[in-house]
Amino acid sequence: MTATAYTLAVVLNLFVLFIGARFLLQPRPSAAGYGVPAKPDGDAAFLTVKGVRDGTYGVLGLVLLILVGARAEAWFMLVVALLPLADTLIVLRHGGTRAVAFGIHFATAVTLLISAGLLFAV
């Protein structure tokens, strides 16, 4: 179970880091993948903020896991699960599909909670 807990945590953190990088490098396609397409005349700064936020959370998660350990990472995953839960509501509130809201964001929150549970068990 230890290998599964650590592997899932690393994969999730790298995935969030990737999402952050994608929002910085390809902001409009990333916004569409998020579930709420960016307006062509909209302020791209908000997409950059999302990219920096996600990238920072990915790095922070990896640093916690490497330098502090599984318990700190578990608490981090537990708290960070609030973000995709909020993303679920944002997508639903702004005209995104239920499939994206629940299939991507809510499923991510559940996966983070599973990861937290596995890390607490280490």
C-alpha positions as CSV (number, residue, x, y, z in Angstrom):
1,M,0.0,0.0,0.0
2,T,2.9,2.3,0.6
3,A,4.1,2.2,-3.0
4,T,0.5,2.9,-4.2
5,A,0.1,5.9,-1.8
6,Y,3.4,7.5,-2.9
7,T,2.9,6.7,-6.6
8,L,-0.6,8.2,-6.6
9,A,0.6,11.3,-4.8
10,V,3.5,11.8,-7.2
11,V,1.3,11.3,-10.2
12,L,-1.3,13.7,-8.9
13,N,1.3,16.4,-8.2
14,L,2.9,16.0,-11.5
15,F,-0.4,16.2,-13.2
16,V,-1.3,19.5,-11.5
17,L,2.1,20.8,-12.4
18,F,1.4,19.8,-16.1
19,I,-2.0,21.5,-15.9
20,G,-0.3,24.7,-14.6
21,A,2.3,24.6,-17.4
22,R,-0.4,24.1,-20.0
23,F,-2.4,27.1,-18.7
24,L,0.7,29.2,-19.1
25,L,1.7,27.9,-22.5
26,Q,-1.8,27.3,-24.1
27,P,-4.2,29.3,-22.0
28,R,-7.3,29.3,-24.3
29,P,-7.3,25.5,-25.1
30,S,-6.7,24.8,-21.4
31,A,-9.7,26.9,-20.4
32,A,-11.8,25.0,-22.8
33,G,-10.6,21.7,-21.3
34,Y,-11.4,23.1,-17.9
35,G,-15.0,23.3,-18.9
36,V,-15.5,27.1,-19.3
37,P,-14.0,28.4,-22.5
38,A,-12.3,31.7,-22.3
39,K,-13.8,34.6,-24.2
40,P,-11.6,35.7,-27.1
41,D,-11.6,39.3,-25.9
42,G,-11.2,38.3,-22.2
43,D,-8.4,39.1,-19.9
44,A,-5.7,36.4,-20.3
45,A,-4.2,37.4,-17.0
46,F,-6.8,35.2,-15.2
47,L,-5.7,32.2,-17.2
48,T,-2.1,33.0,-16.2
49,V,-3.1,33.2,-12.6
50,K,-4.6,29.7,-12.8
51,G,-1.5,28.4,-14.4
52,V,0.8,29.8,-11.7
53,R,-1.6,28.6,-9.0
54,D,-1.8,25.0,-10.3
55,G,2.0,24.9,-11.0
56,T,2.7,26.1,-7.5
57,Y,0.4,23.5,-5.9
58,G,2.1,20.8,-7.9
59,V,5.6,21.8,-6.8
60,L,4.4,22.3,-3.2
61,G,2.9,18.8,-3.1
62,L,6.2,17.3,-4.4
63,V,8.3,19.3,-1.9
64,L,6.1,18.2,1.0
65,L,6.2,14.6,0.0
66,I,10.0,14.6,-0.4
67,L,11.1,16.8,2.5
68,V,8.4,16.3,5.1
69,G,6.7,13.0,4.4
70,A,3.4,11.2,3.9
71,R,1.4,12.7,6.7
72,A,2.1,16.3,5.6
73,E,1.3,15.3,2.0
74,A,-2.0,13.7,3.2
75,W,-3.1,16.9,4.9
76,F,-2.1,18.8,1.8
77,M,-4.2,16.5,-0.4
78,L,-7.1,16.7,1.9
79,V,-7.1,20.6,1.8
80,V,-6.3,20.8,-1.9
81,A,-9.4,18.6,-2.6
82,L,-11.4,21.7,-2.0
83,L,-10.2,23.2,-5.2
84,P,-11.6,20.7,-7.7
85,L,-14.9,20.7,-5.6
86,A,-15.0,24.5,-6.2
87,D,-14.1,23.9,-9.8
88,T,-17.1,21.6,-10.1
89,L,-19.4,24.4,-9.0
90,I,-17.7,27.0,-11.1
91,V,-18.2,24.9,-14.3
92,L,-21.8,24.2,-13.5
93,R,-22.5,27.8,-12.6
94,H,-20.9,29.2,-15.8
95,G,-22.6,27.0,-18.4
96,G,-20.2,24.1,-18.5
97,T,-21.4,20.5,-19.0
98,R,-22.2,18.2,-16.1
99,A,-19.9,15.6,-17.8
100,V,-16.9,17.9,-17.4
101,A,-18.0,19.2,-13.9
102,F,-18.4,15.7,-12.5
103,G,-16.3,13.6,-14.8
104,I,-13.2,15.8,-14.4
105,H,-13.4,18.1,-11.4
106,F,-15.5,16.1,-9.0
107,A,-13.6,12.9,-9.9
108,T,-10.4,14.7,-9.2
109,A,-11.6,15.7,-5.8
110,V,-12.5,12.1,-5.0
111,T,-9.1,10.9,-6.3
112,L,-7.4,13.5,-4.0
113,L,-9.4,12.2,-1.0
114,I,-8.4,8.7,-1.8
115,S,-4.8,9.7,-2.1
116,A,-5.1,11.5,1.3
117,G,-6.5,8.4,2.9
118,L,-3.8,6.2,1.5
119,L,-1.1,8.6,2.7
120,F,-2.6,8.7,6.2
121,A,-2.5,4.9,6.3
122,V,1.3,4.9,5.5
